[in-house]
Amino acid sequence: MSDAAQPNQDTLHGFLAHLRNERRYSPLTAENYARDIRRLFELADPTPLGELESHHIRRFIAQLHGQGLGGKSLARMLSAWRSFYAYLMRDHQCKNNPCAGLRAPKSARNLPQALSPDEAVRMVELPTADGLLAVRDKAMFELFYSSGLRLAELVGLDAAALDFNDAAVRVTGKGSKTRIVPLGSYAIAALQAWLAVRGHAAKPNEDALFVNRNGQRISPRAVQLRMKEWGIKQGITSNVHPHLLRHSFATHVLQSSGDLRAVQEMLGHASISTTQVYTHLDFQYLSKIYDAAHPRAKKKT
């Protein structure tokens, strides 16, 4: 271990406290930053962080790109490093930000996958006779698909966030921003069924809407594993994960309404450009329908 290792760790702890307390980032987002910054420590070792220059960072990015990291991952990593150096300059007398002005190599933009409407319905129509956890899982999955929540948003929900009178849920998203998202009738029914039995699972004074076997707030990893298991049981051939239901929600609402601004609001996107990826996905879907249905869409064989 180099002489810089312990000071680096101490500085990282201070930066994570800054993210959580000042910038109001979620624990999951802060941990993602921490992972990227630990990678910087590994690449820089044994050079002290204050001695790194732009050419060092370019070399690190090229090295990671050569190992197979795509442009999106590298851009995220550069953003984390840039923020970290901004913190070092503010609080630790670091003289320059070697990441300033650097860009990650571009990679092909992958469109988000989405389930077909039939697959999405199959994914949320769970056999709740399987027990308490199945009732909970159905409520979680219906909420994902009904309201397009992120995984961190769903596990962070308290029971008090639900408002059945207005058919809505108050969600705390990125940057601790809150938004009100509509609840569909199927999601309301599933949530009411879960709330009717939640008391048998939750510990006293536990605020979390969804709890694990120990009666405490469910973890993101537990949700991912349960969804993967149910996807296999329900015969879904896609790799089922929470963001897949969020993508499916956005795609299906956009296909039905064409209202991009409404989808942006419900997803909690700060910029409309983030939501516009679903217009490409929607066009891809429509193109398939056109090719299959239009008599002059395909070339003659």
C-alpha positions in Angstrom: 0.0 0.0 0.0 1.4 3.4 -0.9 1.9 6.3 1.5 -1.0 8.1 -0.1 -3.6 5.4 0.6 -4.8 6.5 4.0 -5.0 10.2 3.2 -6.9 9.3 0.1 -9.4 7.2 2.1 -9.9 10.0 4.6 -10.5 12.5 1.8 -13.0 10.2 0.2 -14.9 9.9 3.4 -15.1 13.7 3.6 -16.3 13.9 0.0 -19.0 11.3 0.6 -20.2 13.3 3.6 -20.3 16.4 1.4 -22.4 14.5 -1.2 -24.9 13.3 1.3 -25.2 16.3 3.6 -24.6 19.3 1.3 -25.7 18.0 -2.2 -28.4 15.7 -0.7 -27.4 12.7 -2.9 -28.9 9.3 -2.0 -26.7 6.7 -0.3 -26.8 4.7 -3.5 -25.6 7.6 -5.7 -22.9 8.4 -3.2 -21.6 4.8 -3.3 -21.5 4.9 -7.1 -19.3 8.0 -6.8 -17.1 6.2 -4.2 -16.6 3.2 -6.5 -15.5 5.5 -9.4 -13.1 7.5 -7.1 -11.6 4.3 -5.7 -10.8 3.4 -9.3 -9.0 6.7 -9.6 -6.9 5.9 -6.5 -5.9 2.5 -8.0 -4.9 4.1 -11.4 -3.0 6.9 -9.8 -1.1 4.9 -7.2 1.6 5.8 -6.1 1.3 9.4 -7.5 -0.4 11.8 -5.0 -3.7 13.1 -6.3 -2.5 16.7 -6.1 0.3 15.9 -8.6 -2.0 14.4 -11.3 -2.3 16.4 -14.5 -4.5 16.2 -17.6 -2.2 13.8 -19.4 -2.4 11.4 -16.5 -6.2 11.4 -16.7 -6.2 10.9 -20.4 -3.9 7.9 -20.0 -6.3 6.4 -17.3 -9.3 6.9 -19.6 -7.5 5.3 -22.5 -6.4 2.4 -20.3 -10.0 1.8 -19.1 -11.4 2.2 -22.7 -8.9 -0.5 -23.8 -10.2 -2.8 -21.1 -13.7 -2.5 -22.6 -15.4 0.3 -20.7 -17.8 2.2 -23.0 -18.2 5.9 -23.5 -21.2 6.2 -21.1 -19.3 4.5 -18.2 -16.2 6.6 -18.8 -18.2 9.8 -19.0 -19.8 8.9 -15.6 -16.4 8.2 -14.2 -14.9 11.4 -15.4 -17.9 13.3 -14.0 -17.2 11.7 -10.6 -13.5 12.5 -10.7 -14.2 16.1 -11.8 -16.6 16.6 -8.8 -14.1 15.1 -6.5 -11.4 17.4 -7.6 -13.7 20.4 -7.3 -14.2 19.3 -3.7 -10.4 19.0 -3.2 -9.9 22.5 -4.6 -12.5 23.9 -2.3 -11.7 22.2 1.0 -8.2 20.7 0.6 -6.1 23.4 -1.2 -5.7 21.3 -4.3 -4.4 23.7 -7.0 -6.0 22.4 -10.2 -8.6 20.0 -11.6 -6.9 17.7 -14.1 -10.3 16.5 -15.3 -11.5 19.9 -16.4 -12.3 20.1 -20.1 -11.7 16.4 -20.7 -14.3 14.3 -22.5 -14.8 10.5 -22.7 -14.7 8.8 -26.0 -18.2 8.4 -27.6 -19.8 5.0 -27.9 -23.0 3.9 -29.7 -26.1 4.9 -27.8 -28.0 1.9 -26.7 -31.7 2.3 -26.6 -33.3 1.2 -23.3 -35.1 -2.2 -23.5 -38.7 -2.5 -22.7 -41.2 -5.3 -22.2 -44.1 -5.7 -24.6 -47.4 -4.7 -23.0 -48.4 -8.4 -22.7 -45.0 -9.2 -21.0 -45.4 -6.3 -18.6 -48.9 -7.5 -17.6 -47.5 -11.0 -17.1 -44.7 -9.6 -14.9 -47.0 -7.8 -12.5 -49.8 -10.4 -12.3 -48.2 -12.5 -9.6 -50.0 -15.4 -7.8 -50.4 -13.8 -4.4 -51.6 -17.1 -2.9 -47.9 -17.9 -2.7 -47.7 -16.0 0.6 -46.9 -12.7 2.2 -43.8 -12.0 0.2 -45.7 -12.5 -3.1 -48.3 -9.9 -2.0 -45.4 -7.5 -1.3 -43.7 -8.3 -4.6 -46.9 -7.8 -6.6 -47.3 -4.4 -4.9 -43.7 -3.4 -5.7 -43.9 -4.5 -9.3 -47.3 -2.9 -9.9 -45.9 0.3 -8.5 -42.8 0.2 -10.7 -44.9 -0.3 -13.8 -47.7 2.1 -12.8 -45.6 5.0 -11.8 -42.1 4.5 -13.4 -40.1 4.8 -10.2 -36.4 4.3 -10.0 -35.2 1.5 -7.7 -33.8 3.8 -5.1 -37.0 5.8 -5.1 -39.1 2.7 -4.5 -37.0 1.3 -1.6 -36.9 4.7 -0.1 -40.7 5.1 0.1 -42.4 5.3 3.4 -46.0 4.1 3.8 -47.1 7.7 4.5 -46.1 8.7 0.9 -49.2 7.0 -0.5 -52.3 9.0 -1.1 -55.1 6.8 -2.2 -57.7 9.6 -2.2 -55.8 11.4 -4.9 -54.4 8.2 -6.5 -50.9 9.5 -6.1 -47.5 8.8 -4.4 -45.0 11.4 -3.3 -41.5 10.3 -4.5 -38.1 11.7 -3.5 -35.9 11.4 -6.5 -32.3 12.5 -7.4 -31.0 15.5 -5.6 -33.7 15.0 -2.9 -36.3 16.5 -5.3 -39.8 15.5 -4.7 -42.5 14.9 -7.2 -46.1 13.6 -7.2 -46.7 10.6 -9.5 -50.1 9.1 -10.4 -51.1 5.7 -9.2 -53.0 3.3 -11.5 -56.0 1.4 -10.2 -54.2 -2.0 -10.3 -51.3 -0.5 -8.3 -53.7 0.9 -5.8 -55.4 -2.5 -5.4 -52.0 -4.3 -5.0 -50.8 -1.7 -2.5 -53.9 -1.9 -0.4 -53.6 -5.7 -0.3 -50.0 -5.3 0.9 -50.8 -2.7 3.5 -53.5 -5.0 4.9 -50.8 -7.6 5.7 -47.7 -5.4 6.1 -48.2 -5.3 9.9 -47.5 -9.0 10.1 -44.0 -8.4 8.5 -42.8 -4.9 9.5 -41.1 -4.2 12.8 -42.9 -1.8 15.2 -42.3 1.9 14.3 -40.8 0.9 10.8 -41.8 3.6 8.4 -40.7 1.8 5.2 -43.5 0.9 2.8 -41.7 -2.3 1.7 -39.9 -4.4 4.2 -37.7 -7.6 4.1 -38.1 -10.9 5.9 -36.6 -9.2 9.0 -39.2 -6.5 9.1 -36.8 -3.7 8.0 -36.6 -1.6 4.9 -36.0 -3.7 1.9 -32.6 -3.3 0.1 -32.2 -2.5 -3.6 -30.4 -5.8 -4.1 -33.2 -7.8 -2.6 -35.7 -6.2 -5.0 -33.4 -7.0 -7.9 -33.1 -10.6 -6.9 -36.9 -11.1 -6.3 -37.7 -9.5 -9.7 -35.2 -11.8 -11.5 -36.7 -14.9 -9.8 -40.3 -13.8 -10.7 -39.3 -13.1 -14.2 -38.1 -16.6 -14.7 -41.3 -18.0 -13.0 -43.5 -15.9 -15.2 -41.8 -17.0 -18.4 -40.3 -13.7 -19.3 -37.3 -14.3 -21.6 -35.8 -10.9 -21.1 -33.3 -10.2 -18.3 -35.9 -8.7 -15.9 -34.7 -5.9 -13.6 -36.4 -2.9 -11.9 -35.2 -0.4 -14.6 -36.8 -2.6 -17.3 -40.3 -1.9 -15.7 -39.4 1.8 -15.6 -38.5 1.8 -19.3 -41.6 -0.2 -20.1 -43.8 2.3 -18.2 -42.3 5.3 -20.1 -42.5 3.5 -23.5 -46.1 2.4 -23.1 -47.3 5.8 -21.8 -45.6 7.6 -24.6 -47.0 5.2 -27.2 -50.5 5.8 -25.9 -50.3 9.5 -25.2 -47.5 11.0 -27.3 -47.0 13.5 -24.4 -43.3 13.7 -23.9 -43.5 16.5 -21.2 -45.9 14.4 -19.1 -43.6 11.4 -19.3 -40.6 13.7 -18.3 -42.5 14.9 -15.2 -43.5 11.4 -14.1 -40.0 10.0 -14.6 -38.5 12.9 -12.7 -36.0 13.8 -15.5 -34.4 17.2 -15.1 -34.0 17.6 -18.9 -36.3 16.7 -21.7 -33.3 15.4 -23.7 -33.1 12.5 -21.2 -36.7 11.6 -21.9 -36.3 11.9 -25.7 -34.6 8.5 -25.8 -38.1 7.0 -25.5 -39.2 8.8 -28.7 -36.5 6.8 -30.5 -37.7 3.6 -28.8 -41.2 4.4 -29.7 -40.2 4.9 -33.3 -38.4 1.6 -33.3 -41.6 -0.1 -32.1 -43.7 1.7 -34.7 -41.3 0.7 -37.4 -41.7 -3.0 -36.5 -45.4 -2.7 -36.7 -45.2 -0.9 -40.0 -42.9 -3.5 -41.5 -45.2 -6.3 -40.4 -48.4 -4.7 -41.4 -47.8 -2.5 -44.5 -48.1 -4.3 -47.8 -45.4 -2.2 -49.4 -43.1 -1.9 -46.5 -40.8 -4.8 -47.4 -38.8 -5.4 -50.5 -40.0 -8.1 -52.8 -38.1 -11.4 -52.5 
